[in-house]
Amino acid sequence: MRSPDDLRGAVEEYLGGLELSPELGRLDEVVRYALDGGGKRLRPVLCLATAEAAGADPDRALHAAAALELVHSFSLVHDDLPALDDDDERRGRPTVHVRFGEAQAILGGDALLNEAFALALRDPRPEVARELALATSGMIGGQYLDVNGGSRNRRELNRLKTGRLFEASVACGLWVAEMPAEMQAPWRAFGAGYGFLFQLVDDLVDGDGLATELGAEGLGRLAEQTHAETKAHLDAVDADTAVLGVLLDELAARAQKS
């Protein structure tokens, strides 16, 4: 089994050599700037680790894994826009609309999303692209909740805006491994739990979201409970899921340090 760092390296290499549609012209620079912004590539790593745990060569899932990262990057570019979060900086760099302009950022986000589906459609199974499409709709629905009083239902907002793409990261790995739908439930429950825990950790670190409702202590307890439940879902899987377990424990460790 490949380690998370090995899988992350494979993702970086793939993204570094990614050929974008020539029709994008000079918009190519905007797309690559958004993709090169750093981050741990958790979603594609989850996809590759799941595919391997389910019995497939993880290299077969690189198209799907990269597609997930492009969708994630699209969401960040658009979330940062003045009409939404209006952020000037992300990961120590100017956001895309600050660096290139608002119109270019909108088009760059559109291009990232379109290129993501071009990648997903390289997989011979249509379920990969369908999974990605459904997750993207969930993300967009979560963003809509966020800008329309979603704090009244923070857990549903988090499930959609953050959790859906994490669940899809696991599901896409399963589809690449040709796992039948009726066998996917515990894997998907793990992906959904991982996504919920990810947002809880972010809220703990930033002191917002559910932290404002539950307080740091209450949110810490919820994170511990979510970690235990998500680990139980993973334990229910009849496969070598050690790498997925490492990724889960690393995330839980962030919560304990907060």
C-alpha positions in Angstrom: 0.0 0.0 0.0 1.3 3.4 -0.9 1.6 6.0 1.9 -0.3 9.3 1.9 2.9 11.1 1.0 3.5 8.8 -2.0 -0.1 9.3 -3.2 0.2 13.1 -2.7 3.4 13.0 -4.8 1.6 11.1 -7.6 -1.2 13.8 -7.5 1.3 16.7 -7.7 3.1 15.0 -10.6 -0.1 14.4 -12.5 -1.3 18.0 -11.9 2.1 19.4 -12.9 1.9 17.7 -16.3 -1.8 18.3 -16.8 -2.7 19.4 -20.4 -5.5 21.9 -20.5 -7.8 22.6 -23.4 -5.9 24.9 -25.9 -9.1 26.8 -26.4 -8.6 28.4 -23.0 -5.8 30.5 -24.4 -4.2 32.8 -21.9 -6.8 31.8 -19.3 -4.5 28.8 -18.8 -2.4 31.0 -16.5 -5.4 31.7 -14.3 -6.3 28.1 -14.0 -2.7 27.0 -13.2 -2.4 29.8 -10.6 -5.5 28.5 -8.8 -4.2 24.9 -9.0 -0.7 25.7 -7.7 -2.0 27.4 -4.5 -0.8 24.6 -2.2 -2.9 22.6 0.1 -2.7 18.9 1.1 -4.6 17.5 -1.8 -6.7 15.5 0.6 -9.6 14.8 -1.8 -7.5 13.3 -4.5 -5.4 11.4 -2.0 -8.6 9.9 -0.4 -9.7 8.9 -3.9 -6.4 7.1 -4.7 -6.2 5.5 -1.2 -9.8 4.2 -1.6 -9.2 2.8 -5.0 -6.1 0.9 -3.8 -7.9 -0.3 -0.7 -10.7 -1.6 -2.9 -8.3 -3.6 -5.0 -7.4 -1.3 -7.9 -4.1 0.2 -9.0 -4.3 3.8 -7.7 -2.8 5.1 -10.9 -6.0 4.1 -12.6 -7.8 6.7 -10.4 -5.5 9.6 -11.2 -8.0 11.1 -13.7 -10.7 11.0 -11.2 -8.5 12.2 -8.4 -7.3 15.2 -10.4 -10.9 16.0 -11.4 -11.8 16.2 -7.7 -9.0 18.7 -7.1 -10.1 20.8 -10.0 -13.6 21.0 -8.6 -12.3 21.9 -5.2 -10.1 24.6 -6.8 -13.1 25.9 -8.7 -15.1 26.2 -5.5 -12.3 28.2 -3.8 -11.9 30.6 -6.7 -15.6 31.4 -6.7 -16.0 31.4 -2.9 -13.3 34.1 -2.7 -15.1 36.5 -5.1 -16.4 39.8 -3.8 -20.0 38.6 -4.3 -19.5 35.7 -1.8 -16.7 35.7 0.8 -14.7 38.6 -0.6 -11.3 37.3 0.5 -8.1 39.0 -0.6 -5.7 36.2 0.4 -5.6 32.4 0.4 -2.7 30.3 1.7 -0.4 33.3 1.8 -1.0 34.5 -1.8 -3.4 36.9 -3.4 -6.7 35.3 -4.3 -7.4 34.8 -8.0 -9.7 37.8 -8.4 -7.1 40.0 -6.7 -4.3 38.7 -8.8 -6.1 38.6 -12.2 -9.3 40.5 -11.8 -12.9 39.5 -11.1 -14.0 38.6 -14.6 -10.9 36.4 -15.1 -11.5 34.7 -11.8 -15.1 33.9 -12.7 -14.0 32.5 -16.1 -11.1 30.7 -14.5 -13.4 28.9 -12.0 -15.7 28.0 -14.9 -12.7 26.5 -16.8 -11.6 24.5 -13.7 -15.0 23.0 -13.4 -15.2 22.2 -17.1 -11.7 20.7 -17.2 -12.6 18.6 -14.2 -15.5 16.9 -16.1 -13.3 16.4 -19.1 -10.9 14.4 -16.8 -13.7 12.5 -15.1 -15.1 11.4 -18.4 -11.8 9.7 -19.3 -12.7 6.9 -16.9 -14.6 4.2 -18.8 -17.3 4.1 -16.1 -19.8 6.9 -16.4 -20.5 6.7 -12.6 -17.3 8.7 -11.9 -18.5 11.8 -13.8 -22.0 11.3 -12.4 -20.7 11.1 -8.9 -18.7 14.3 -9.4 -21.7 16.1 -10.9 -23.9 15.2 -8.0 -21.3 16.3 -5.4 -20.8 19.6 -7.2 -24.5 20.3 -7.1 -24.4 19.6 -3.4 -21.5 22.0 -3.0 -23.3 24.7 -4.9 -26.5 24.0 -2.8 -24.4 24.4 0.3 -23.0 27.7 -0.9 -26.5 28.9 -1.6 -27.5 28.1 2.0 -24.4 29.9 3.2 -25.3 33.2 1.5 -29.0 32.8 2.4 -29.0 32.4 6.2 -27.5 28.9 6.3 -26.2 29.4 9.8 -29.7 28.4 11.0 -28.9 24.9 9.7 -25.1 24.7 10.0 -24.8 21.0 9.9 -26.7 20.6 6.7 -24.7 23.5 5.2 -21.5 21.6 6.2 -22.7 18.3 4.8 -23.3 19.9 1.5 -20.7 22.6 1.1 -17.8 20.5 2.5 -18.9 16.9 3.0 -20.3 16.1 -0.4 -16.9 16.4 -2.2 -15.2 14.3 0.4 -17.9 11.6 0.1 -17.4 11.7 -3.7 -13.7 11.4 -3.3 -14.2 8.0 -1.7 -17.0 7.0 -4.1 -15.0 7.9 -7.2 -12.2 5.6 -5.9 -14.8 2.8 -5.5 -16.2 3.3 -9.0 -12.7 3.1 -10.5 -12.2 -0.1 -8.6 -15.5 -1.3 -10.1 -17.1 -1.9 -6.7 -20.9 -2.7 -6.9 -23.1 0.0 -5.5 -24.7 -2.4 -3.0 -21.3 -2.8 -1.3 -20.4 0.8 -1.0 -22.4 1.9 2.0 -19.7 1.7 4.8 -17.1 3.3 2.5 -19.5 6.2 1.7 -20.3 6.6 5.4 -16.6 6.9 6.1 -16.3 9.6 3.4 -19.2 11.6 4.7 -17.9 11.3 8.3 -14.5 12.4 7.2 -15.9 15.5 5.4 -18.0 16.4 8.5 -14.9 16.0 10.8 -12.9 18.1 8.4 -15.3 21.0 8.7 -15.4 20.6 12.5 -11.7 20.9 12.7 -11.7 24.0 10.5 -14.4 25.5 12.8 -12.2 24.7 15.8 -9.1 26.3 14.2 -10.9 29.4 13.0 -13.3 29.8 15.9 -16.3 30.2 13.7 -19.2 28.1 12.3 -20.3 25.5 14.8 -17.7 26.9 17.3 -20.0 29.9 17.7 -22.9 27.7 18.6 -21.3 24.9 20.7 -18.2 26.7 22.1 -14.7 25.2 21.7 -15.3 22.5 24.4 -18.6 21.4 22.9 -17.2 21.4 19.4 -14.2 19.4 20.6 -16.5 16.7 22.0 -18.4 16.6 18.8 -15.2 16.1 16.9 -14.2 13.2 19.1 -17.5 11.6 18.7 -17.4 12.1 14.9 -13.9 10.6 14.8 -15.0 7.5 16.7 -18.1 7.0 14.5 -16.2 7.5 11.3 -13.5 5.0 12.4 -16.3 2.5 13.1 -17.5 2.9 9.5 -14.0 2.2 8.3 -13.6 -0.8 10.6 -16.8 -2.2 9.0 -15.0 -2.4 5.6 -13.6 -5.8 4.7 -10.4 -4.5 3.2 -6.9 -3.1 4.1 -7.9 0.4 4.9 -4.7 1.3 6.9 -3.9 4.3 4.7 -7.4 5.7 5.1 -7.1 5.2 8.8 -3.9 7.2 8.9 -5.6 10.1 7.0 -8.5 10.0 9.5 -6.2 9.9 12.5 -4.1 12.8 11.2 -7.3 14.9 10.8 -8.4 14.0 14.3 -5.0 15.0 15.7 -5.5 18.5 14.3 -8.7 18.8 16.4 -6.8 17.8 19.5 -4.2 20.5 19.0 -6.8 23.2 18.5 
